[in-house]
Amino acid sequence: RVTRAFAEIHTGAGQLRFGRMPVEWGSGMLLNAGNAANQEFGDTVDRIQFTGRAGQVYLQGGLESNAEQFVNEGDDVWSVTGSLLYKTEQAGVGLYNIYRSYSYDEESFGMYTLDIWGAAQAGPLSFETEFVAQIGRGDLGDGVNDAQINAFGAMLDAGYAFDRIRVGLGAGLATGDKDTTDDNFKTFTFDRDF
């Protein structure tokens, strides 16, 4: 089994990547490549993506296959992604969008994910925050029809460093499900490597 194998082509307009590749965004609370020494999982996806750059602004679009269901059947899970990022050495702010869909026979499902990230460094002060909203509707299989997903998560990491000491504040927020027996799912899950 190939874990990751992808190619990059650099053109005058930007970078084209395709294959089975790691995917990461912002703080890594939703999408995390898992490349750090203390991380074990990593998000990997079969994808084709193009990234263009104009100064400090990056624009990226992609098409990815998230799940191969039955071979030679049109029942796969697909996503379309798009992101806009402004990044300098001292600050960054960005928006990442994912629309995931599945359709087979009489079942169909669609989910939109909005991820807003921002970070800044000013001398000894540092700040990073991220907010994710996931909204979806459809059939999830195993008899779960007309399900609805409304999940939200957020994180904040702020710090002040002086000499060899860093004082910081880290916080996270995730919605949960009060009633786990209904077809309205509200639980947000942070990435396993976050």
C-alpha positions in Angstrom: 0.0 0.0 0.0 1.4 3.4 -1.0 1.1 5.9 1.8 2.0 9.0 -0.3 3.1 9.4 -3.9 2.6 12.6 -5.7 4.1 14.9 -8.3 4.6 18.6 -8.6 4.8 20.7 -11.8 6.0 24.3 -11.5 4.7 26.7 -14.2 4.9 30.4 -14.6 1.3 30.6 -13.3 1.7 28.5 -10.2 2.1 24.9 -9.0 0.2 21.8 -10.1 0.2 18.8 -7.8 -1.4 15.5 -8.3 -1.4 12.1 -6.6 -1.8 10.8 -3.1 -0.6 13.7 -1.0 -0.6 15.1 2.5 -3.1 17.9 3.2 -2.8 20.6 5.9 -4.4 23.9 6.7 -3.9 26.6 9.3 -3.2 25.3 12.8 -4.0 21.7 11.8 -7.1 21.4 13.9 -9.1 20.2 10.9 -6.6 19.2 8.3 -3.2 18.0 9.6 -0.5 16.4 7.5 0.9 14.6 10.6 4.5 15.3 9.7 5.8 16.3 13.2 7.7 13.8 15.3 5.0 13.5 17.9 2.2 13.0 15.3 1.0 9.5 14.2 -1.8 9.8 11.7 -1.8 12.5 9.1 -4.4 13.5 6.6 -3.7 12.1 3.1 -5.9 12.4 0.1 -6.0 11.5 -3.6 -6.1 14.9 -5.2 -5.3 17.2 -8.1 -4.7 20.8 -7.0 -3.4 24.1 -8.4 -1.9 26.8 -6.4 -1.3 30.3 -7.8 0.4 33.2 -6.2 0.2 37.0 -6.6 2.6 38.7 -4.2 1.6 37.5 -0.7 -1.8 36.2 -1.8 -2.2 32.5 -2.5 -5.2 31.0 -4.3 -5.7 27.2 -4.4 -8.3 24.9 -5.9 -8.5 21.2 -5.9 -10.5 18.1 -6.7 -10.1 15.0 -4.4 -11.4 11.5 -4.0 -12.1 10.9 -0.3 -13.4 7.3 -0.4 -13.3 4.6 -3.0 -16.4 2.5 -2.3 -17.2 -0.4 -4.6 -14.7 -0.8 -7.4 -16.1 0.2 -10.8 -19.2 1.7 -9.2 -20.1 5.4 -9.2 -20.4 5.5 -5.4 -17.2 7.3 -4.5 -17.0 10.3 -2.1 -15.6 13.4 -3.8 -14.6 16.9 -2.6 -14.0 20.2 -4.3 -11.7 22.5 -2.3 -10.8 26.2 -2.6 -8.7 28.5 -0.5 -7.5 32.0 -0.3 -4.5 32.9 1.9 -2.6 36.1 2.6 0.7 35.3 4.4 3.8 37.3 5.3 6.6 36.4 7.7 4.7 38.1 10.6 1.1 37.4 9.9 -1.4 35.4 7.9 -5.1 35.1 7.4 -7.0 32.6 5.2 -10.2 31.0 4.2 -10.5 27.3 3.2 -13.6 25.8 1.7 -14.6 22.2 1.1 -17.7 20.8 -0.5 -17.9 17.0 -0.1 -20.6 15.0 -1.9 -21.7 11.4 -2.3 -24.5 10.1 -4.6 -25.4 6.5 -5.4 -28.7 4.9 -6.3 -31.3 6.9 -4.3 -28.8 8.0 -1.6 -27.0 11.3 -1.6 -25.1 13.5 0.8 -23.5 16.9 0.7 -21.5 18.8 3.3 -19.9 22.2 3.2 -16.9 23.1 5.5 -15.8 26.6 6.1 -12.4 27.1 7.8 -11.1 30.6 8.8 -7.6 30.9 10.1 -5.4 33.8 11.3 -2.1 34.2 13.0 0.3 37.0 13.9 3.7 37.5 15.5 4.7 40.9 16.9 8.0 40.7 18.7 7.5 38.6 21.8 3.7 38.3 21.3 2.2 35.5 19.2 -1.4 34.8 18.3 -3.2 32.0 16.3 -6.9 31.3 16.0 -9.1 29.1 13.8 -12.8 28.6 13.4 -14.5 25.7 11.5 -18.2 25.2 10.6 -19.5 22.0 9.0 -23.0 22.0 7.6 -24.4 19.1 5.7 -27.5 17.1 4.8 -28.4 13.7 3.2 -28.1 10.0 3.6 -25.2 8.5 5.6 -25.8 4.8 4.9 -26.7 2.1 7.4 -30.3 3.3 7.4 -29.5 6.9 8.4 -31.5 8.9 5.9 -32.2 12.7 5.9 -29.4 13.3 8.4 -28.4 16.9 9.2 -24.9 18.0 10.3 -24.3 21.3 12.1 -20.9 21.2 13.8 -18.6 24.0 14.9 -15.1 24.1 16.4 -12.6 26.8 17.3 -9.1 27.2 18.8 -7.0 30.0 20.2 -3.3 30.0 21.0 -1.7 33.2 22.4 1.7 33.6 24.0 4.3 36.0 25.2 8.0 35.0 25.1 10.8 36.6 27.0 14.3 35.2 27.4 13.8 31.4 27.5 10.3 31.4 28.9 7.0 31.5 27.1 3.8 32.1 28.8 0.7 31.1 26.9 -3.0 30.6 26.7 -4.5 27.8 24.7 -8.2 27.1 24.3 -10.5 25.0 22.2 -14.2 24.8 21.7 -16.2 22.1 20.0 -20.0 21.5 19.7 -21.3 18.2 21.0 -24.5 16.1 20.6 -27.0 16.2 23.4 -29.1 13.5 21.8 -27.0 10.9 20.0 -30.1 8.9 18.9 -31.5 11.4 16.5 -30.4 12.2 12.9 -29.1 15.7 13.7 -25.4 15.5 14.3 -23.6 18.4 16.1 -20.3 16.8 17.3 -17.2 18.5 16.0 -14.0 16.5 16.1 -10.5 17.9 16.2 -7.9 16.2 14.0 -6.2 13.3 15.8 -2.8 14.9 15.4 -3.8 18.4 16.6 
